[in-house]
Amino acid sequence: MEIKLNGEWTAFPDGATVADVLDAAGGQRPGIAVAVDGVVVRRADWATTAVPKGAVLDVLTAVQGG
């Protein structure tokens, strides 16, 4: 299946979870947030949240400052 990961179309196996996508993209790191189709997914749910075909997945890094 194809998903849009941080603006780029990328292929993943059907049934891939948020955790699977993060692992393939370089690992799960502290200080990141993930949104699937604009909805934030709680870290506790990454391993059980399937990413649907054609989804837009945004991985955001927390930045401190003002």
PQR file of N, CA, C, O and H, with PARSE charges and radii, in Angstrom:
ATOM      1  N   MET A   1       0.842  -1.181   0.000 -0.4000 1.5000
ATOM      2  CA  MET A   1       0.000   0.000   0.000 -0.0000 2.0000
ATOM      3  C   MET A   1       0.879   1.232   0.000  0.5500 1.7000
ATOM      4  O   MET A   1       2.030   1.179   0.432 -0.5500 1.4000
ATOM      5  N   GLU A   2       0.348   2.331  -0.478 -0.4000 1.5000
ATOM      6  CA  GLU A   2       1.067   3.602  -0.499 -0.0000 2.0000
ATOM      7  C   GLU A   2       0.460   4.541   0.549  0.5500 1.7000
ATOM      8  O   GLU A   2      -0.759   4.649   0.678 -0.5500 1.4000
ATOM      9  H   GLU A   2      -0.588   2.374  -0.829  0.4000 1.0000
ATOM     10  N   ILE A   3       1.334   5.211   1.287 -0.4000 1.5000
ATOM     11  CA  ILE A   3       0.903   6.268   2.206 -0.0000 2.0000
ATOM     12  C   ILE A   3       1.789   7.479   1.975  0.5500 1.7000
ATOM     13  O   ILE A   3       2.890   7.357   1.439 -0.5500 1.4000
ATOM     14  H   ILE A   3       2.325   5.124   1.183  0.4000 1.0000
ATOM     15  N   LYS A   4       1.318   8.623   2.370 -0.4000 1.5000
ATOM     16  CA  LYS A   4       2.108   9.849   2.245 -0.0000 2.0000
ATOM     17  C   LYS A   4       2.739  10.116   3.599  0.5500 1.7000
ATOM     18  O   LYS A   4       2.055  10.518   4.541 -0.5500 1.4000
ATOM     19  H   LYS A   4       0.423   8.722   2.805  0.4000 1.0000
ATOM     20  N   LEU A   5       4.042   9.893   3.698 -0.4000 1.5000
ATOM     21  CA  LEU A   5       4.781  10.059   4.943 -0.0000 2.0000
ATOM     22  C   LEU A   5       5.591  11.344   4.862  0.5500 1.7000
ATOM     23  O   LEU A   5       6.535  11.449   4.080 -0.5500 1.4000
ATOM     24  H   LEU A   5       4.597   9.567   2.933  0.4000 1.0000
ATOM     25  N   ASN A   6       5.211  12.314   5.675 -0.4000 1.5000
ATOM     26  CA  ASN A   6       5.889  13.621   5.675 -0.0000 2.0000
ATOM     27  C   ASN A   6       6.039  14.193   4.269  0.5500 1.7000
ATOM     28  O   ASN A   6       7.091  14.711   3.893 -0.5500 1.4000
ATOM     29  H   ASN A   6       4.444  12.229   6.310  0.4000 1.0000
ATOM     30  N   GLY A   7       4.950  14.083   3.503 -0.4000 1.5000
ATOM     31  CA  GLY A   7       4.918  14.708   2.181 -0.0000 2.0000
ATOM     32  C   GLY A   7       5.401  13.858   1.025  0.5500 1.7000
ATOM     33  O   GLY A   7       5.331  14.295  -0.124 -0.5500 1.4000
ATOM     34  H   GLY A   7       4.096  13.663   3.808  0.4000 1.0000
ATOM     35  N   GLU A   8       5.891  12.654   1.292 -0.4000 1.5000
ATOM     36  CA  GLU A   8       6.399  11.790   0.220 -0.0000 2.0000
ATOM     37  C   GLU A   8       5.651  10.470   0.202  0.5500 1.7000
ATOM     38  O   GLU A   8       5.478   9.834   1.241 -0.5500 1.4000
ATOM     39  H   GLU A   8       5.948  12.299   2.225  0.4000 1.0000
ATOM     40  N   TRP A   9       5.204  10.055  -0.989 -0.4000 1.5000
ATOM     41  CA  TRP A   9       4.527   8.770  -1.120 -0.0000 2.0000
ATOM     42  C   TRP A   9       5.523   7.652  -0.900  0.5500 1.7000
ATOM     43  O   TRP A   9       6.597   7.638  -1.500 -0.5500 1.4000
ATOM     44  H   TRP A   9       5.345  10.572  -1.833  0.4000 1.0000
ATOM     45  N   THR A  10       5.164   6.711  -0.036 -0.4000 1.5000
ATOM     46  CA  THR A  10       6.041   5.618   0.358 -0.0000 2.0000
ATOM     47  C   THR A  10       5.230   4.335   0.440  0.5500 1.7000
ATOM     48  O   THR A  10       4.073   4.352   0.860 -0.5500 1.4000
ATOM     49  H   THR A  10       4.291   6.722   0.452  0.4000 1.0000
ATOM     50  N   ALA A  11       5.841   3.212   0.035 -0.4000 1.5000
ATOM     51  CA  ALA A  11       5.162   1.919   0.075 -0.0000 2.0000
ATOM     52  C   ALA A  11       5.420   1.209   1.401  0.5500 1.7000
ATOM     53  O   ALA A  11       6.543   1.181   1.904 -0.5500 1.4000
ATOM     54  H   ALA A  11       6.781   3.198  -0.306  0.4000 1.0000
ATOM     55  N   PHE A  12       4.347   0.636   1.955 -0.4000 1.5000
ATOM     56  CA  PHE A  12       4.419  -0.165   3.172 -0.0000 2.0000
ATOM     57  C   PHE A  12       3.522  -1.376   2.992  0.5500 1.7000
ATOM     58  O   PHE A  12       2.601  -1.342   2.176 -0.5500 1.4000
ATOM     59  H   PHE A  12       3.434   0.659   1.546  0.4000 1.0000
ATOM     60  N   PRO A  13       3.773  -2.448   3.737 -0.5600 1.5000
ATOM     61  CA  PRO A  13       2.897  -3.618   3.646  0.2800 2.0000
ATOM     62  C   PRO A  13       1.482  -3.296   4.137  0.5500 1.7000
ATOM     63  O   PRO A  13       1.301  -2.460   5.023 -0.5500 1.4000
ATOM     64  N   ASP A  14       0.496  -3.958   3.562 -0.4000 1.5000
ATOM     65  CA  ASP A  14      -0.876  -3.803   4.041 -0.0000 2.0000
ATOM     66  C   ASP A  14      -0.924  -4.153   5.527  0.5500 1.7000
ATOM     67  O   ASP A  14      -0.263  -5.090   5.976 -0.5500 1.4000
ATOM     68  H   ASP A  14       0.643  -4.637   2.843  0.4000 1.0000
ATOM     69  N   GLY A  15      -1.706  -3.398   6.278 -0.4000 1.5000
ATOM     70  CA  GLY A  15      -1.852  -3.656   7.706 -0.0000 2.0000
ATOM     71  C   GLY A  15      -0.764  -3.055   8.569  0.5500 1.7000
ATOM     72  O   GLY A  15      -0.731  -3.297   9.776 -0.5500 1.4000
ATOM     73  H   GLY A  15      -2.243  -2.637   5.914  0.4000 1.0000
ATOM     74  N   ALA A  16       0.134  -2.269   7.973 -0.4000 1.5000
ATOM     75  CA  ALA A  16       1.213  -1.647   8.755 -0.0000 2.0000
ATOM     76  C   ALA A  16       0.611  -0.721   9.808  0.5500 1.7000
ATOM     77  O   ALA A  16      -0.373  -0.025   9.559 -0.5500 1.4000
ATOM     78  H   ALA A  16       0.107  -2.072   6.993  0.4000 1.0000
ATOM     79  N   THR A  17       1.225  -0.729  10.982 -0.4000 1.5000
ATOM     80  CA  THR A  17       0.789   0.152  12.064 -0.0000 2.0000
ATOM     81  C   THR A  17       1.652   1.412  12.080  0.5500 1.7000
ATOM     82  O   THR A  17       2.657   1.499  11.375 -0.5500 1.4000
ATOM     83  H   THR A  17       2.025  -1.295  11.184  0.4000 1.0000
ATOM     84  N   VAL A  18       1.253   2.368  12.879 -0.4000 1.5000
ATOM     85  CA  VAL A  18       2.059   3.578  13.055 -0.0000 2.0000
ATOM     86  C   VAL A  18       3.465   3.195  13.521  0.5500 1.7000
ATOM     87  O   VAL A  18       4.448   3.745  13.025 -0.5500 1.4000
ATOM     88  H   VAL A  18       0.436   2.298  13.452  0.4000 1.0000
ATOM     89  N   ALA A  19       3.571   2.261  14.462 -0.4000 1.5000
ATOM     90  CA  ALA A  19       4.883   1.825  14.961 -0.0000 2.0000
ATOM     91  C   ALA A  19       5.716   1.202  13.842  0.5500 1.7000
ATOM     92  O   ALA A  19       6.922   1.435  13.774 -0.5500 1.4000
ATOM     93  H   ALA A  19       2.772   1.814  14.865  0.4000 1.0000
ATOM     94  N   ASP A  20       5.088   0.409  12.959 -0.4000 1.5000
ATOM     95  CA  ASP A  20       5.806  -0.196  11.828 -0.0000 2.0000
ATOM     96  C   ASP A  20       6.375   0.878  10.913  0.5500 1.7000
ATOM     97  O   ASP A  20       7.523   0.787  10.476 -0.5500 1.4000
ATOM     98  H   ASP A  20       4.108   0.220  13.014  0.4000 1.0000
ATOM     99  N   VAL A  21       5.579   1.884  10.628 -0.4000 1.5000
ATOM    100  CA  VAL A  21       6.022   2.971   9.745 -0.0000 2.0000
ATOM    101  C   VAL A  21       7.184   3.725  10.380  0.5500 1.7000
ATOM    102  O   VAL A  21       8.172   4.028   9.711 -0.5500 1.4000
ATOM    103  H   VAL A  21       4.647   1.958  10.983  0.4000 1.0000
ATOM    104  N   LEU A  22       7.067   4.028  11.673 -0.4000 1.5000
ATOM    105  CA  LEU A  22       8.149   4.745  12.356 -0.0000 2.0000
ATOM    106  C   LEU A  22       9.427   3.923  12.397  0.5500 1.7000
ATOM    107  O   LEU A  22      10.515   4.466  12.201 -0.5500 1.4000
ATOM    108  H   LEU A  22       6.264   3.782  12.216  0.4000 1.0000
ATOM    109  N   ASP A  23       9.314   2.618  12.650 -0.4000 1.5000
ATOM    110  CA  ASP A  23      10.494   1.753  12.665 -0.0000 2.0000
ATOM    111  C   ASP A  23      11.189   1.763  11.304  0.5500 1.7000
ATOM    112  O   ASP A  23      12.416   1.844  11.234 -0.5500 1.4000
ATOM    113  H   ASP A  23       8.431   2.178  12.810  0.4000 1.0000
ATOM    114  N   ALA A  24      10.419   1.684  10.236 -0.4000 1.5000
ATOM    115  CA  ALA A  24      10.980   1.671   8.884 -0.0000 2.0000
ATOM    116  C   ALA A  24      11.586   3.022   8.511  0.5500 1.7000
ATOM    117  O   ALA A  24      12.498   3.096   7.687 -0.5500 1.4000
ATOM    118  H   ALA A  24       9.423   1.618  10.293  0.4000 1.0000
ATOM    119  N   ALA A  25      11.073   4.083   9.122 -0.4000 1.5000
ATOM    120  CA  ALA A  25      11.547   5.430   8.801 -0.0000 2.0000
ATOM    121  C   ALA A  25      12.701   5.876   9.690  0.5500 1.7000
ATOM    122  O   ALA A  25      13.100   7.039   9.642 -0.5500 1.4000
ATOM    123  H   ALA A  25      10.332   4.022   9.791  0.4000 1.0000
ATOM    124  N   GLY A  26      13.239   4.978  10.491 -0.4000 1.5000
ATOM    125  CA  GLY A  26      14.386   5.358  11.302 -0.0000 2.0000
ATOM    126  C   GLY A  26      14.188   5.185  12.786  0.5500 1.7000
ATOM    127  O   GLY A  26      15.030   5.620  13.572 -0.5500 1.4000
ATOM    128  H   GLY A  26      12.915   4.033  10.530  0.4000 1.0000
ATOM    129  N   GLY A  27      13.116   4.569  13.186 -0.4000 1.5000
ATOM    130  CA  GLY A  27      12.927   4.273  14.603 -0.0000 2.0000
ATOM    131  C   GLY A  27      12.060   5.261  15.330  0.5500 1.7000
ATOM    132  O   GLY A  27      11.887   6.403  14.906 -0.5500 1.4000
ATOM    133  H   GLY A  27      12.432   4.216  12.548  0.4000 1.0000
ATOM    134  N   GLN A  28      11.523   4.801  16.429 -0.4000 1.5000
ATOM    135  CA  GLN A  28      10.673   5.633  17.273 -0.0000 2.0000
ATOM    136  C   GLN A  28      11.573   6.428  18.214  0.5500 1.7000
ATOM    137  O   GLN A  28      12.385   5.862  18.947 -0.5500 1.4000
ATOM    138  H   GLN A  28      11.664   3.873  16.774  0.4000 1.0000
ATOM    139  N   ARG A  29      11.415   7.737  18.181 -0.4000 1.5000
ATOM    140  CA  ARG A  29      12.267   8.605  18.987 -0.0000 2.0000
ATOM    141  C   ARG A  29      11.433   9.367  20.007  0.5500 1.7000
ATOM    142  O   ARG A  29      10.250   9.630  19.789 -0.5500 1.4000
ATOM    143  H   ARG A  29      10.756   8.197  17.586  0.4000 1.0000
ATOM    144  N   PRO A  30      12.061   9.715  21.116 -0.5600 1.5000
ATOM    145  CA  PRO A  30      11.343  10.574  22.066  0.2800 2.0000
ATOM    146  C   PRO A  30      11.145  11.958  21.456  0.5500 1.7000
ATOM    147  O   PRO A  30      11.922  12.379  20.600 -0.5500 1.4000
ATOM    148  N   GLY A  31      10.134  12.643  21.884 -0.4000 1.5000
ATOM    149  CA  GLY A  31       9.921  14.015  21.437 -0.0000 2.0000
ATOM    150  C   GLY A  31       9.247  14.140  20.093  0.5500 1.7000
ATOM    151  O   GLY A  31       9.323  15.200  19.471 -0.5500 1.4000
ATOM    152  H   GLY A  31       9.503  12.301  22.580  0.4000 1.0000
ATOM    153  N   ILE A  32       8.579  13.081  19.614 -0.4000 1.5000
ATOM    154  CA  ILE A  32       7.856  13.198  18.356 -0.0000 2.0000
ATOM    155  C   ILE A  32       6.374  12.966  18.588  0.5500 1.7000
ATOM    156  O   ILE A  32       5.966  12.318  19.552 -0.5500 1.4000
ATOM    157  H   ILE A  32       8.517  12.220  20.119  0.4000 1.0000
ATOM    158  N   ALA A  33       5.592  13.506  17.693 -0.4000 1.5000
ATOM    159  CA  ALA A  33       4.152  13.277  17.670 -0.0000 2.0000
ATOM    160  C   ALA A  33       3.801  12.788  16.274  0.5500 1.7000
ATOM    161  O   ALA A  33       4.469  13.123  15.296 -0.5500 1.4000
ATOM    162  H   ALA A  33       5.923  14.033  16.910  0.4000 1.0000
ATOM    163  N   VAL A  34       2.742  11.991  16.196 -0.4000 1.5000
ATOM    164  CA  VAL A  34       2.327  11.426  14.914 -0.0000 2.0000
ATOM    165  C   VAL A  34       0.858  11.736  14.692  0.5500 1.7000
ATOM    166  O   VAL A  34       0.034  11.578  15.592 -0.5500 1.4000
ATOM    167  H   VAL A  34       2.199  11.718  16.991  0.4000 1.0000
ATOM    168  N   ALA A  35       0.538  12.182  13.478 -0.4000 1.5000
ATOM    169  CA  ALA A  35      -0.846  12.401  13.081 -0.0000 2.0000
ATOM    170  C   ALA A  35      -1.130  11.574  11.835  0.5500 1.7000
ATOM    171  O   ALA A  35      -0.327  11.546  10.902 -0.5500 1.4000
ATOM    172  H   ALA A  35       1.207  12.311  12.747  0.4000 1.0000
ATOM    173  N   VAL A  36      -2.273  10.905  11.826 -0.4000 1.5000
ATOM    174  CA  VAL A  36      -2.728  10.158  10.661 -0.0000 2.0000
ATOM    175  C   VAL A  36      -3.971  10.869  10.144  0.5500 1.7000
ATOM    176  O   VAL A  36      -4.976  10.979  10.847 -0.5500 1.4000
ATOM    177  H   VAL A  36      -2.925  10.929  12.584  0.4000 1.0000
ATOM    178  N   ASP A  37      -3.892  11.347   8.911 -0.4000 1.5000
ATOM    179  CA  ASP A  37      -4.990  12.111   8.304 -0.0000 2.0000
ATOM    180  C   ASP A  37      -5.432  13.260   9.203  0.5500 1.7000
ATOM    181  O   ASP A  37      -6.623  13.538   9.337 -0.5500 1.4000
ATOM    182  H   ASP A  37      -3.076  11.257   8.339  0.4000 1.0000
ATOM    183  N   GLY A  38      -4.450  13.924   9.819 -0.4000 1.5000
ATOM    184  CA  GLY A  38      -4.722  15.112  10.623 -0.0000 2.0000
ATOM    185  C   GLY A  38      -5.150  14.854  12.050  0.5500 1.7000
ATOM    186  O   GLY A  38      -5.415  15.799  12.794 -0.5500 1.4000
ATOM    187  H   GLY A  38      -3.482  13.698   9.711  0.4000 1.0000
ATOM    188  N   VAL A  39      -5.224  13.588  12.452 -0.4000 1.5000
ATOM    189  CA  VAL A  39      -5.636  13.249  13.817 -0.0000 2.0000
ATOM    190  C   VAL A  39      -4.424  12.704  14.575  0.5500 1.7000
ATOM    191  O   VAL A  39      -3.807  11.731  14.142 -0.5500 1.4000
ATOM    192  H   VAL A  39      -5.008  12.820  11.848  0.4000 1.0000
ATOM    193  N   VAL A  40      -4.088  13.325  15.693 -0.4000 1.5000
ATOM    194  CA  VAL A  40      -2.943  12.889  16.487 -0.0000 2.0000
ATOM    195  C   VAL A  40      -3.221  11.513  17.086  0.5500 1.7000
ATOM    196  O   VAL A  40      -4.296  11.253  17.625 -0.5500 1.4000
ATOM    197  H   VAL A  40      -4.590  14.115  16.044  0.4000 1.0000
ATOM    198  N   VAL A  41      -2.222  10.641  16.976 -0.4000 1.5000
ATOM    199  CA  VAL A  41      -2.323   9.289  17.531 -0.0000 2.0000
ATOM    200  C   VAL A  41      -1.469   9.244  18.795  0.5500 1.7000
ATOM    201  O   VAL A  41      -0.283   9.570  18.761 -0.5500 1.4000
ATOM    202  H   VAL A  41      -1.348  10.852  16.538  0.4000 1.0000
ATOM    203  N   ARG A  42      -2.076   8.839  19.908 -0.4000 1.5000
ATOM    204  CA  ARG A  42      -1.337   8.758  21.168 -0.0000 2.0000
ATOM    205  C   ARG A  42      -0.226   7.714  21.049  0.5500 1.7000
ATOM    206  O   ARG A  42      -0.400   6.674  20.414 -0.5500 1.4000
ATOM    207  H   ARG A  42      -3.040   8.575  19.936  0.4000 1.0000
ATOM    208  N   ARG A  43       0.903   8.006  21.662 -0.4000 1.5000
ATOM    209  CA  ARG A  43       2.050   7.091  21.631 -0.0000 2.0000
ATOM    210  C   ARG A  43       1.652   5.680  22.090  0.5500 1.7000
ATOM    211  O   ARG A  43       2.132   4.691  21.536 -0.5500 1.4000
ATOM    212  H   ARG A  43       1.044   8.851  22.177  0.4000 1.0000
ATOM    213  N   ALA A  44       0.796   5.587  23.078 -0.4000 1.5000
ATOM    214  CA  ALA A  44       0.363   4.283  23.595 -0.0000 2.0000
ATOM    215  C   ALA A  44      -0.402   3.475  22.540  0.5500 1.7000
ATOM    216  O   ALA A  44      -0.529   2.257  22.664 -0.5500 1.4000
ATOM    217  H   ALA A  44       0.405   6.390  23.528  0.4000 1.0000
ATOM    218  N   ASP A  45      -0.909   4.150  21.507 -0.4000 1.5000
ATOM    219  CA  ASP A  45      -1.692   3.481  20.475 -0.0000 2.0000
ATOM    220  C   ASP A  45      -0.919   3.212  19.183  0.5500 1.7000
ATOM    221  O   ASP A  45      -1.481   2.638  18.250 -0.5500 1.4000
ATOM    222  H   ASP A  45      -0.805   5.139  21.407  0.4000 1.0000
ATOM    223  N   TRP A  46       0.336   3.605  19.104 -0.4000 1.5000
ATOM    224  CA  TRP A  46       1.104   3.440  17.869 -0.0000 2.0000
ATOM    225  C   TRP A  46       1.167   1.987  17.407  0.5500 1.7000
ATOM    226  O   TRP A  46       1.039   1.711  16.214 -0.5500 1.4000
ATOM    227  H   TRP A  46       0.793   4.071  19.862  0.4000 1.0000
ATOM    228  N   ALA A  47       1.362   1.066  18.333 -0.4000 1.5000
ATOM    229  CA  ALA A  47       1.530  -0.346  17.961 -0.0000 2.0000
ATOM    230  C   ALA A  47       0.231  -0.998  17.502  0.5500 1.7000
ATOM    231  O   ALA A  47       0.264  -2.048  16.861 -0.5500 1.4000
ATOM    232  H   ALA A  47       1.466   1.291  19.302  0.4000 1.0000
ATOM    233  N   THR A  48      -0.900  -0.399  17.816 -0.4000 1.5000
ATOM    234  CA  THR A  48      -2.182  -1.012  17.472 -0.0000 2.0000
ATOM    235  C   THR A  48      -2.990  -0.213  16.455  0.5500 1.7000
ATOM    236  O   THR A  48      -4.069  -0.644  16.047 -0.5500 1.4000
ATOM    237  H   THR A  48      -0.926   0.454  18.337  0.4000 1.0000
ATOM    238  N   THR A  49      -2.478   0.948  16.041 -0.4000 1.5000
ATOM    239  CA  THR A  49      -3.199   1.775  15.081 -0.0000 2.0000
ATOM    240  C   THR A  49      -2.718   1.467  13.672  0.5500 1.7000
ATOM    241  O   THR A  49      -1.587   1.785  13.304 -0.5500 1.4000
ATOM    242  H   THR A  49      -1.602   1.297  16.373  0.4000 1.0000
ATOM    243  N   ALA A  50      -3.600   0.836  12.884 -0.4000 1.5000
ATOM    244  CA  ALA A  50      -3.273   0.522  11.493 -0.0000 2.0000
ATOM    245  C   ALA A  50      -3.343   1.803  10.662  0.5500 1.7000
ATOM    246  O   ALA A  50      -4.201   2.658  10.882 -0.5500 1.4000
ATOM    247  H   ALA A  50      -4.518   0.578  13.183  0.4000 1.0000
ATOM    248  N   VAL A  51      -2.428   1.915   9.711 -0.4000 1.5000
ATOM    249  CA  VAL A  51      -2.410   3.053   8.802 -0.0000 2.0000
ATOM    250  C   VAL A  51      -3.133   2.624   7.526  0.5500 1.7000
ATOM    251  O   VAL A  51      -2.690   1.690   6.857 -0.5500 1.4000
ATOM    252  H   VAL A  51      -1.731   1.221   9.532  0.4000 1.0000
ATOM    253  N   PRO A  52      -4.234   3.287   7.178 -0.5600 1.5000
ATOM    254  CA  PRO A  52      -4.978   2.876   5.996  0.2800 2.0000
ATOM    255  C   PRO A  52      -4.284   3.277   4.693  0.5500 1.7000
ATOM    256  O   PRO A  52      -3.526   4.246   4.650 -0.5500 1.4000
ATOM    257  N   LYS A  53      -4.554   2.524   3.649 -0.4000 1.5000
ATOM    258  CA  LYS A  53      -4.024   2.825   2.317 -0.0000 2.0000
ATOM    259  C   LYS A  53      -4.382   4.257   1.937  0.5500 1.7000
ATOM    260  O   LYS A  53      -5.527   4.680   2.098 -0.5500 1.4000
ATOM    261  H   LYS A  53      -5.170   1.736   3.684  0.4000 1.0000
ATOM    262  N   GLY A  54      -3.399   5.002   1.432 -0.4000 1.5000
ATOM    263  CA  GLY A  54      -3.626   6.371   0.998 -0.0000 2.0000
ATOM    264  C   GLY A  54      -3.610   7.399   2.109  0.5500 1.7000
ATOM    265  O   GLY A  54      -3.855   8.580   1.860 -0.5500 1.4000
ATOM    266  H   GLY A  54      -2.469   4.659   1.301  0.4000 1.0000
ATOM    267  N   ALA A  55      -3.325   6.972   3.338 -0.4000 1.5000
ATOM    268  CA  ALA A  55      -3.329   7.900   4.472 -0.0000 2.0000
ATOM    269  C   ALA A  55      -2.180   8.899   4.372  0.5500 1.7000
ATOM    270  O   ALA A  55      -1.161   8.646   3.730 -0.5500 1.4000
ATOM    271  H   ALA A  55      -3.127   6.013   3.540  0.4000 1.0000
ATOM    272  N   VAL A  56      -2.373  10.024   5.017 -0.4000 1.5000
ATOM    273  CA  VAL A  56      -1.316  11.022   5.164 -0.0000 2.0000
ATOM    274  C   VAL A  56      -0.833  10.933   6.595  0.5500 1.7000
ATOM    275  O   VAL A  56      -1.587  11.189   7.533 -0.5500 1.4000
ATOM    276  H   VAL A  56      -3.201  10.230   5.539  0.4000 1.0000
ATOM    277  N   LEU A  57       0.441  10.565   6.761 -0.4000 1.5000
ATOM    278  CA  LEU A  57       1.026  10.402   8.091 -0.0000 2.0000
ATOM    279  C   LEU A  57       2.101  11.461   8.268  0.5500 1.7000
ATOM    280  O   LEU A  57       3.064  11.517   7.503 -0.5500 1.4000
ATOM    281  H   LEU A  57       1.054  10.357   5.999  0.4000 1.0000
ATOM    282  N   ASP A  58       1.931  12.301   9.281 -0.4000 1.5000
ATOM    283  CA  ASP A  58       2.895  13.358   9.583 -0.0000 2.0000
ATOM    284  C   ASP A  58       3.598  13.035  10.889  0.5500 1.7000
ATOM    285  O   ASP A  58       2.955  12.779  11.907 -0.5500 1.4000
ATOM    286  H   ASP A  58       1.149  12.256   9.902  0.4000 1.0000
ATOM    287  N   VAL A  59       4.928  13.050  10.850 -0.4000 1.5000
ATOM    288  CA  VAL A  59       5.746  12.852  12.045 -0.0000 2.0000
ATOM    289  C   VAL A  59       6.345  14.216  12.374  0.5500 1.7000
ATOM    290  O   VAL A  59       7.074  14.800  11.572 -0.5500 1.4000
ATOM    291  H   VAL A  59       5.450  13.259  10.023  0.4000 1.0000
ATOM    292  N   LEU A  60       6.025  14.708  13.558 -0.4000 1.5000
ATOM    293  CA  LEU A  60       6.444  16.037  13.983 -0.0000 2.0000
ATOM    294  C   LEU A  60       7.373  15.948  15.164  0.5500 1.7000
ATOM    295  O   LEU A  60       7.151  15.150  16.074 -0.5500 1.4000
ATOM    296  H   LEU A  60       5.432  14.234  14.209  0.4000 1.0000
ATOM    297  N   THR A  61       8.412  16.760  15.161 -0.4000 1.5000
ATOM    298  CA  THR A  61       9.364  16.807  16.262 -0.0000 2.0000
ATOM    299  C   THR A  61       9.068  18.017  17.130  0.5500 1.7000
ATOM    300  O   THR A  61       8.896  19.128  16.629 -0.5500 1.4000
ATOM    301  H   THR A  61       8.591  17.409  14.422  0.4000 1.0000
ATOM    302  N   ALA A  62       9.010  17.791  18.435 -0.4000 1.5000
ATOM    303  CA  ALA A  62       8.793  18.895  19.372 -0.0000 2.0000
ATOM    304  C   ALA A  62      10.015  19.797  19.380  0.5500 1.7000
ATOM    305  O   ALA A  62      11.151  19.325  19.402 -0.5500 1.4000
ATOM    306  H   ALA A  62       9.149  16.889  18.842  0.4000 1.0000
ATOM    307  N   VAL A  63       9.768  21.102  19.361 -0.4000 1.5000
ATOM    308  CA  VAL A  63      10.848  22.068  19.372 -0.0000 2.0000
ATOM    309  C   VAL A  63      10.546  23.075  20.474  0.5500 1.7000
ATOM    310  O   VAL A  63       9.430  23.582  20.587 -0.5500 1.4000
ATOM    311  H   VAL A  63       8.845  21.486  19.342  0.4000 1.0000
ATOM    312  N   GLN A  64      11.561  23.352  21.282 -0.4000 1.5000
ATOM    313  CA  GLN A  64      11.396  24.303  22.372 -0.0000 2.0000
ATOM    314  C   GLN A  64      11.843  25.682  21.912  0.5500 1.7000
ATOM    315  O   GLN A  64      12.784  25.807  21.129 -0.5500 1.4000
ATOM    316  H   GLN A  64      12.468  22.939  21.190  0.4000 1.0000
ATOM    317  N   GLY A  65      11.193  26.676  22.379 -0.4000 1.5000
ATOM    318  CA  GLY A  65      11.605  28.027  22.035 -0.0000 2.0000
ATOM    319  C   GLY A  65      10.409  28.947  21.902  0.5500 1.7000
ATOM    320  O   GLY A  65       9.276  28.546  22.166 -0.5500 1.4000
ATOM    321  H   GLY A  65      10.428  26.575  23.015  0.4000 1.0000
ATOM    322  N   GLY A  66      10.652  30.144  21.505 -0.4000 1.5000
ATOM    323  CA  GLY A  66       9.548  31.085  21.418 -0.0000 2.0000
ATOM    324  C   GLY A  66       9.703  31.999  20.348  0.5500 1.7000
ATOM    325  O   GLY A  66       8.847  32.861  20.143 -0.5500 1.4000
ATOM    326  H   GLY A  66      11.572  30.470  21.290  0.4000 1.0000
TER
END
